Amino acid sequence: MASAWQKNSHSGSAAQECVEVARAEDRVVALRDSKDPDGPMIVVGGAQWRALLTSLKDR
């Protein structure tokens, strides 16, 4: 479903608590826990993803 997963650039290779993000089909974004790559994903639409990023940047 998802394209290549990307880890936050601030995570580093030894980070234990990382969220990975990938663009998925139909203009959605998928998120998962890097420690559990076969586990559950959260999938959000593009507009919701942009709203989340905007909210985080405004903090």
C-alpha positions, 0 to 999 in steps of 0.5 A, a space after each residue: 500500500 505505502 511507498 518507501 517509509 521515511 523516518 524523521 531526520 532527527 531520529 538517528 539510527 539508534 532512536 528507540 521511539 520513531 514514527 515512519 511516514 509514507 505516501 500511500 495510494 489515493 493521496 493519503 499518508 500512512 504512519 507507523 511505529 518503526 519498532 513494529 513495521 508489520 503492526 498497525 498503521 494510521 492512514 490520513 488524507 492529504 488535507 488532514 496531514 497538512 493540517 497536522 503539520 501546520 499545527 505542529 509548526 505553529 507550536 
